[in-house]
Amino acid sequence: MNKQILENIMTEYNKKRLRAAHDADLRKQKLYGQFPNLEEIEMQIKLLSIKLSKLFLTKPDNLNEQVLNFKNEIEELKNKRKNIYEKNNIPANYLEMQYECNKCNDTGYLPDGKKCSCLNRQIINNLYTMSNMVHMLDKENFNTFDISIFSNEMYKNEKLTPRQNMYYILEISEDFCSNFYDTNMNLLLYGSAGLGKTFMCNCIANALISKEISVLYQTAFSLFEIIENHKFNKQNESDENRINYNMIFECDLLIIDDLGTEVSNSFTNAELFNIINERLITNKKTIISTNLSLEQLRDTYSDRITSRVFNSFVPLKFYGKDLRYKN
């Protein structure tokens, strides 16, 4: 998972604890303003507790007797406090810190060091948001994937029917998700528009984000727009653009959708090579989706790019009739 995401979440947890402490102080001021004797009782309890602690350090001859006396005094004061609370319908935990999550006290971690369920939810929510796919993943995932919409009749000169082909692509995609950290696999999804490439990207993204794996989705056009703003407009660059730029290289999975729709020139070619090459070097996974054929990719991009893609990506060809018209 991206380190920056966890740091941002932990900053929010710190803010929650500060708010809880501030609210507790406000409640204390209000309570002691209404019942000054409660403040006096609390102070006496604290002083007696300190004296009790010192007894164990000095160890006087009548230690047991003094300990018993102090404990009795403290217990008497606590009973007075309890009576005031009950008489005025004040909750027993009124002055305690009120956390959003009582399991981890807004630290994100349980006493045994494991992540709290609330932290897991925060991580996943942040990953969904930062993936740039938050609205699509609820509708497009492996649970909603319907293999029956693909034709089971032979298509042109292909060896498999579109449905048989999608079974193969589905198997590769699910394996990619199941063994994400144990494989060097990258995926190239190619074929005409309307055949399910973006849907499959969303399925993969959803499955990985649920495992707290950072995913960034960008269309090719948006990707190069982010890079251009970062390179040539740094003085006015937004925080969102800077984060997205860093995520291009740091996220566990980068999905570049609709490659080939951007304006292709020396700048975009150089930056695309830089992204692919850098992510291969750092063993970061990449999925490229394009409407271009393999021949068109070779004609459109530099030899350095196509060499990296053809040698380091698993090609998954989508074919058949346009599903958008069928639906």
C-alpha positions, 0 to 999 in steps of 0.5 A, a space after each residue: 500500500 502507498 505510504 503516503 495514503 497511510 500517513 494521511 489516514 494517521 494524520 486524521 486519526 491524530 486529529 480525531 484524538 485531539 478533538 476528543 481531548 478538546 471536547 473532554 476539556 470543554 465538558 470538564 469546564 462545564 461540569 466543574 462550573 456547575 458543580 465546583 465541589 466535584 472539582 475539589 473532590 477530583 483534586 483530593 482524589 489525585 492528591 491522595 493517590 500521589 501520597 499513596 504512591 509515595 508510601 510504597 517508596 518510603 515504606 514506613 513502619 505502619 505501611 499497611 495501616 496508612 495504605 488502608 486509611 488512604 484507600 478508605 479516604 479515596 473510596 469515600 471521595 469516589 462515593 461522594 462523586 458517584 452520588 453527585 453524578 447520580 443525583 444530577 443524571 450525569 453519565 458515569 463516563 461524562 469526563 472520559 474521552 469520547 472516541 469515534 471507535 472504542 475498539 482502538 480509541 482512534 489510534 487505528 490499532 488494537 492492543 495486540 498491534 493488529 489493524 482495527 476494522 475502522 483503519 481497514 475501512 479508512 484505507 480501503 475508502 482512501 484507496 477507492 477515492 485515490 484510484 479515480 474510479 470510486 463511482 464505477 467500482 460499485 457497478 463494475 466488479 467480478 461479482 457483477 461480471 456476466 460472461 453470458 453477454 459474450 457470444 458463444 459463436 465463432 468470430 471471424 478467424 479467431 480460434 476461440 469464441 468470444 465467450 471462450 476467450 473471455 473465460 481465458 481473460 477472466 482466468 488470467 485477470 483473477 490470477 493476476 489479483 490472487 498472486 499480485 505480489 508473487 508475479 511480475 505480470 503486467 497486462 495489455 488489454 487490446 481490441 476494438 471499443 465496446 468489448 469490455 476492456 475498461 470493465 475488466 480493468 474495473 474488476 481488477 481494481 476493485 479486487 485489489 483495492 479490497 486487499 488494500 493494494 493501491 490502484 491509480 486509474 487514468 485515461 491516457 489523455 488525463 495521464 499526460 495532462 497530469 504530467 504536463 501540469 507537473 512539468 510545466 506549471 509547477 508554480 500553480 500546480 494543485 495538491 491533487 495534481 502533485 499527488 496524482 503525479 507521484 502516484 503514477 510512479 508509486 502506486 502498486 498498480 497503474 491502469 492506463 486506459 484508452 492508450 492511443 487517444 492522446 496526442 502522440 508526439 515526442 513528449 508523450 512518447 518520452 513520458 510514456 517510456 519513462 513511466 513504463 520503464 520506471 515501473 518495471 525497474 521498481 517492480 510496480 504493476 501496470 495495465 494498459 488498455 487500448 483500442 489499437 491493434 498490436 500492429 497499430 501500437 508498433 506503428 504509433 509508439 517508439 521502438 523502446 516503448 513497444 519493446 518494453 510492452 511486448 516483452 513485459 506485458 501479457 497480451 489479452 485480445 478482446 474481440 467480438 461484436 460491440 457490447 454497447 450496441 448489444 446491451 
